[in-house]
Amino acid sequence: MSEISETFRKMALFGIGAIAISKEKIEEFAQEMVKKGELNKEEGKKFVMDVLSEKNRQCKELEEKINKKVRDVVENSGAATKKDVESLSTRMEKIEATIDRLKQI
């Protein structure tokens, strides 16, 4: 593998923007490298798979970070969560049942 394609591979896999690169662009780049003789077909396929795998990993990591941030914001905002509302609803049902029983006395 040439020094240029190895450098691009490292950038795409570990650094900047694999998440933003479309599958078509990755395949297009790999095909171009194969045509230039910088990669053989097997290396091109492996390159595409490696970049797509890294892209998926980065997407999942980003999603996890976003979900954590949203949870933190909700927890710190003082807003009632679905669990809080369900708990209050259950308590209200118990109170209403107690009031109904007391009315019958």
N, CA, C and O of each residue as an XYZ file, in Angstrom:
420
protein
N       0.854     -1.170      0.000
C       0.000      0.000      0.000
C       0.898      1.231      0.000
O       1.878      1.289      0.743
N       0.565      2.214     -0.834
C       1.411      3.398     -0.921
C       1.277      4.270      0.314
O       0.334      4.139      1.094
N       2.236      5.156      0.469
C       2.251      6.043      1.627
C       1.038      6.969      1.629
O       0.482      7.251      2.690
N       0.618      7.447      0.453
C      -0.530      8.364      0.363
C      -1.817      7.644      0.753
O      -2.591      8.163      1.558
N      -2.057      6.469      0.200
C      -3.289      5.765      0.538
C      -3.286      5.302      1.990
O      -4.342      5.256      2.621
N      -2.128      4.962      2.525
C      -2.045      4.577      3.933
C      -2.359      5.778      4.819
O      -3.046      5.637      5.831
N      -1.869      6.945      4.454
C      -2.168      8.164      5.204
C      -3.659      8.450      5.164
O      -4.261      8.749      6.195
N      -4.264      8.362      3.978
C      -5.710      8.601      3.871
C      -6.475      7.583      4.696
O      -7.434      7.926      5.387
N      -6.054      6.342      4.624
C      -6.718      5.268      5.383
C      -6.694      5.580      6.876
O      -7.708      5.447      7.560
N      -5.544      5.992      7.371
C      -5.436      6.314      8.792
C      -6.328      7.497      9.157
O      -6.990      7.482     10.195
N      -6.348      8.524      8.305
C      -7.201      9.685      8.586
C      -8.665      9.269      8.605
O      -9.415      9.657      9.501
N      -9.065      8.487      7.624
C     -10.465      8.083      7.538
C     -10.864      7.192      8.696
O     -11.975      7.300      9.215
N      -9.956      6.308      9.103
C     -10.290      5.371     10.165
C     -10.208      5.974     11.558
O     -11.035      5.650     12.410
N      -9.263      6.819     11.807
C      -9.007      7.235     13.176
C      -9.204      8.705     13.451
O      -9.220      9.118     14.610
N      -9.349      9.476     12.452
C      -9.350     10.871     12.779
C     -10.579     11.616     12.371
O     -11.519     11.784     13.148
N     -10.564     12.046     11.183
C     -11.482     13.113     10.839
C     -12.513     12.664      9.827
O     -12.196     12.392      8.670
N     -13.721     12.594     10.271
C     -14.852     12.546      9.387
C     -15.247     11.254      8.719
O     -15.941     11.309      7.704
N     -14.861     10.108      9.207
C     -15.366      8.878      8.596
C     -16.883      8.845      8.698
O     -17.561      8.250      7.860
N     -17.400      9.482      9.720
C     -18.844      9.489      9.936
C     -19.577     10.243      8.820
O     -20.741      9.966      8.530
N     -18.879     11.192      8.206
C     -19.522     12.041      7.204
C     -19.349     11.517      5.779
O     -19.971     12.040      4.854
N     -18.535     10.520      5.592
C     -18.259     10.010      4.254
C     -19.314      8.984      3.869
O     -19.593      8.058      4.631
N     -19.898      9.145      2.694
C     -20.911      8.188      2.248
C     -20.241      6.907      1.751
O     -19.075      6.898      1.358
N     -21.015      5.838      1.782
C     -20.512      4.547      1.300
C     -20.068      4.663     -0.157
O     -19.046      4.103     -0.557
N     -20.844      5.389     -0.931
C     -20.516      5.550     -2.350
C     -19.175      6.245     -2.532
O     -18.382      5.845     -3.385
N     -18.909      7.282     -1.739
C     -17.640      8.004     -1.844
C     -16.470      7.125     -1.417
O     -15.394      7.175     -2.013
N     -16.688      6.326     -0.390
C     -15.633      5.420      0.064
C     -15.312      4.411     -1.031
O     -14.146      4.169     -1.341
N     -16.360      3.823     -1.617
C     -16.161      2.848     -2.690
C     -15.513      3.503     -3.908
O     -14.644      2.914     -4.550
N     -15.941      4.718     -4.217
C     -15.378      5.462     -5.344
C     -13.879      5.697     -5.133
O     -13.075      5.501     -6.045
N     -13.519      6.118     -3.927
C     -12.110      6.348     -3.616
C     -11.307      5.053     -3.742
O     -10.221      5.047     -4.322
N     -11.840      3.967     -3.204
C     -11.144      2.681     -3.266
C     -10.968      2.237     -4.711
O      -9.900      1.747     -5.081
N     -12.002      2.401     -5.533
C     -11.900      2.029     -6.948
C     -10.831      2.860     -7.658
O     -10.089      2.347     -8.496
N     -10.761      4.126     -7.321
C      -9.747      5.000     -7.907
C      -8.347      4.540     -7.518
O      -7.434      4.541     -8.344
N      -8.182      4.147     -6.253
C      -6.875      3.657     -5.795
C      -6.507      2.349     -6.496
O      -5.337      2.111     -6.798
N      -7.510      1.502     -6.753
C      -7.268      0.255     -7.472
C      -6.843      0.571     -8.902
O      -5.888     -0.016     -9.412
N      -7.550      1.499     -9.552
C      -7.200      1.888    -10.929
C      -5.787      2.440    -11.024
O      -5.078      2.182    -11.997
N      -5.377      3.201    -10.013
C      -4.034      3.793    -10.003
C      -2.974      2.764     -9.636
O      -1.778      3.021     -9.772
N      -3.412      1.606     -9.173
C      -2.471      0.561     -8.798
C      -1.940      0.706     -7.384
O      -1.008      0.003     -6.995
N      -2.521      1.608     -6.616
C      -2.064      1.804     -5.237
C      -2.652      0.756     -4.294
O      -2.105      0.509     -3.219
N      -3.757      0.145     -4.692
C      -4.374     -0.940     -3.934
C      -4.736     -2.038     -4.917
O      -5.061     -1.758     -6.071
N      -4.680     -3.303     -4.464
C      -5.250     -4.349     -5.291
C      -6.731     -4.471     -4.917
O      -7.185     -3.813     -3.981
N      -7.475     -5.294     -5.628
C      -8.922     -5.384     -5.378
C      -9.242     -5.818     -3.958
O     -10.165     -5.289     -3.338
N      -8.492     -6.771     -3.441
C      -8.737     -7.242     -2.068
C      -8.462     -6.138     -1.053
O      -9.224     -5.959     -0.103
N      -7.376     -5.403     -1.253
C      -7.071     -4.282     -0.356
C      -8.163     -3.214     -0.441
O      -8.536     -2.609      0.564
N      -8.665     -2.993     -1.649
C      -9.744     -2.018     -1.840
C     -10.991     -2.426     -1.085
O     -11.619     -1.599     -0.423
N     -11.360     -3.712     -1.179
C     -12.531     -4.210     -0.457
C     -12.318     -4.090      1.054
O     -13.220     -3.679      1.784
N     -11.121     -4.452      1.516
C     -10.821     -4.362      2.944
C     -10.865     -2.912      3.404
O     -11.382     -2.613      4.481
N     -10.327     -2.020      2.598
C     -10.348     -0.602      2.927
C     -11.794     -0.118      3.106
O     -12.114      0.552      4.088
N     -12.650     -0.460      2.158
C     -14.061     -0.051      2.232
C     -14.700     -0.609      3.497
O     -15.395      0.114      4.211
N     -14.471     -1.890      3.781
C     -15.046     -2.507      4.974
C     -14.520     -1.852      6.252
O     -15.280     -1.619      7.192
N     -13.217     -1.556      6.284
C     -12.622     -0.913      7.459
C     -13.221      0.474      7.700
O     -13.563      0.823      8.829
N     -13.343      1.252      6.638
C     -13.875      2.607      6.784
C     -15.351      2.558      7.181
O     -15.786      3.331      8.034
N     -16.117      1.661      6.575
C     -17.532      1.544      6.939
C     -17.692      1.070      8.385
O     -18.585      1.527      9.099
N     -16.829      0.161      8.805
C     -16.864     -0.313     10.187
C     -16.555      0.835     11.146
O     -17.220      0.992     12.169
N     -15.552      1.629     10.813
C     -15.204      2.774     11.655
C     -16.326      3.809     11.645
O     -16.621      4.426     12.668
N     -16.940      3.992     10.495
C     -18.061      4.935     10.399
C     -19.195      4.487     11.327
O     -19.758      5.302     12.056
N     -19.524      3.209     11.299
C     -20.578      2.679     12.171
C     -20.220      2.841     13.645
O     -21.070      3.185     14.466
N     -18.954      2.591     13.971
C     -18.501      2.747     15.345
C     -18.637      4.204     15.792
O     -19.097      4.482     16.900
N     -18.235      5.124     14.924
C     -18.327      6.547     15.257
C     -19.785      6.993     15.391
O     -20.111      7.792     16.269
N     -20.656      6.481     14.529
C     -22.076      6.823     14.621
C     -22.654      6.346     15.952
O     -23.376      7.080     16.627
N     -22.330      5.118     16.314
C     -22.826      4.564     17.574
C     -22.289      5.364     18.758
O     -23.029      5.674     19.692
N     -21.012      5.693     18.716
C     -20.405      6.484     19.797
C     -21.071      7.860     19.894
O     -21.352      8.340     20.992
N     -21.317      8.482     18.757
C     -21.970      9.791     18.746
C     -23.384      9.694     19.304
O     -23.811     10.546     20.083
N     -24.106      8.655     18.904
C     -25.467      8.456     19.407
C     -25.463      8.273     20.929
O     -26.306      8.835     21.628
N     -24.512      7.487     21.432
C     -24.412      7.279     22.877
C     -24.120      8.588     23.606
O     -24.689      8.851     24.665
N     -23.236      9.408     23.042
C     -22.910     10.700     23.648
C     -24.129     11.618     23.658
O     -24.394     12.295     24.651
N     -24.864     11.638     22.555
C     -26.059     12.482     22.472
C     -27.097     12.019     23.483
O     -27.680     12.836     24.196
N     -27.330     10.708     23.549
C     -28.299     10.171     24.504
C     -27.913     10.509     25.943
O     -28.770     10.867     26.751
N     -26.629     10.395     26.262
C     -26.167     10.721     27.609
C     -26.391     12.205     27.896
O     -26.844     12.568     28.982
N     -26.080     13.047     26.939
C     -26.244     14.486     27.127
C     -27.714     14.829     27.328
O     -28.045     15.650     28.184
N     -28.596     14.214     26.554
C     -30.033     14.464     26.697
C     -30.506     14.024     28.084
O     -31.249     14.749     28.745
N     -30.072     12.825     28.529
C     -30.433     12.354     29.874
C     -29.945     13.325     30.943
O     -30.673     13.638     31.884
N     -28.709     13.799     30.794
C     -28.159     14.747     31.765
C     -28.973     16.039     31.799
O     -29.266     16.565     32.873
N     -29.333     16.543     30.632
C     -30.106     17.785     30.562
C     -31.466     17.590     31.210
O     -31.910     18.445     31.976
N     -32.137     16.475     30.916
C     -33.458     16.211     31.498
C     -33.348     16.084     33.016
O     -34.152     16.653     33.754
N     -32.353     15.336     33.472
C     -32.177     15.153     34.920
C     -31.890     16.472     35.627
O     -32.387     16.710     36.728
N     -31.101     17.319     35.006
C     -30.717     18.584     35.632
C     -31.747     19.692     35.444
O     -31.661     20.732     36.096
N     -32.716     19.483     34.563
C     -33.692     20.532     34.281
C     -34.814     20.588     35.313
O     -35.506     21.599     35.434
N     -34.986     19.507     36.048
C     -36.075     19.456     37.014
C     -37.396     19.052     36.367
O     -38.422     19.011     37.046
N     -37.391     18.760     35.093
C     -38.606     18.331     34.404
C     -38.960     16.912     34.835
O     -38.085     16.087     35.098
N     -40.259     16.651     34.900
C     -40.720     15.317     35.273
C     -40.447     14.345     34.132
O     -40.684     14.646     32.962
N     -39.949     13.190     34.499
C     -39.718     12.142     33.511
C     -40.977     11.278     33.402
O     -41.895     11.400     34.212
N     -41.006     10.421     32.413
C     -42.129      9.499     32.241
C     -42.290      8.640     33.498
O     -43.407      8.373     33.941
N     -41.174      8.218     34.057
C     -41.204      7.400     35.274
C     -41.815      8.187     36.437
O     -42.596      7.642     37.217
N     -41.455      9.477     36.549
C     -42.025     10.333     37.600
C     -43.536     10.444     37.447
O     -44.274     10.325     38.425
N     -43.996     10.672     36.219
C     -45.431     10.827     35.955
C     -46.167      9.527     36.258
O     -47.246      9.551     36.850
N     -45.599      8.400     35.862
C     -46.223      7.109     36.142
C     -46.325      6.863     37.646
O     -47.336      6.356     38.132
N     -45.279      7.224     38.373
C     -45.282      7.055     39.819
C     -46.372      7.915     40.456
O     -47.103      7.446     41.329
N     -46.481      9.161     40.024
C     -47.523     10.043     40.548
C     -48.919      9.541     40.198
O     -49.844      9.634     41.004
N     -49.058      9.015     38.999
C     -50.352      8.475     38.575
C     -50.766      7.304     39.468
O     -51.921      7.209     39.883
N     -49.824      6.425     39.757
C     -50.097      5.291     40.639
C     -50.494      5.786     42.023
O     -51.442      5.269     42.615
N     -49.787      6.774     42.544
C     -50.113      7.318     43.863
C     -51.502      7.951     43.859
O     -52.264      7.791     44.812
N     -51.829      8.667     42.786
C     -53.155      9.303     42.690
C     -54.261      8.251     42.673
O     -55.299      8.427     43.310
N     -54.042      7.170     41.952
C     -55.033      6.103     41.904
C     -55.269      5.523     43.297
O     -56.409      5.238     43.664
N     -54.202      5.347     44.073
C     -54.323      4.823     45.440
C     -55.079      5.821     46.322
O     -55.937      5.425     47.112
N     -54.767      7.095     46.191
C     -55.456      8.130     46.974
C     -56.940      8.170     46.619
O     -57.789      8.261     47.507
N     -57.256      8.102     45.325
C     -58.651      8.112     44.892
C     -59.395      6.887     45.430
O     -60.551      6.995     45.840
N     -58.743      5.736     45.428
C     -59.367      4.521     45.959
C     -59.616      4.669     47.448
O     -60.660      4.236     47.938
N     -58.698      5.261     48.174
C     -58.864      5.491     49.611
C     -60.013      6.453     49.856
O     -60.831      6.217     50.745
N     -60.093      7.523     49.092
C     -61.194      8.495     49.241
C     -62.532      7.825     48.974
O     -63.496      8.057     49.704
N     -62.604      6.993     47.935
C     -63.867      6.281     47.626
C     -64.262      5.371     48.780
O     -65.439      5.291     49.133
N     -63.289      4.685     49.368
C     -63.591      3.806     50.510
C     -64.085      4.637     51.705
O     -65.017      4.228     52.398
N     -63.482      5.768     51.942
C     -63.878      6.621     53.068
C     -65.278      7.208     52.864
O     -66.010      7.410     53.833
N     -65.649      7.478     51.634
C     -66.999      8.003     51.345
C     -68.060      6.964     51.671
O     -69.191      7.316     52.004
N     -67.707      5.703     51.580
C     -68.689      4.629     51.815
C     -68.881      4.375     53.308
O     -69.792      3.634     53.676
N     -68.092      4.936     54.150
C     -68.204      4.720     55.594
C     -69.246      5.625     56.177
O     -69.487      5.592     57.384
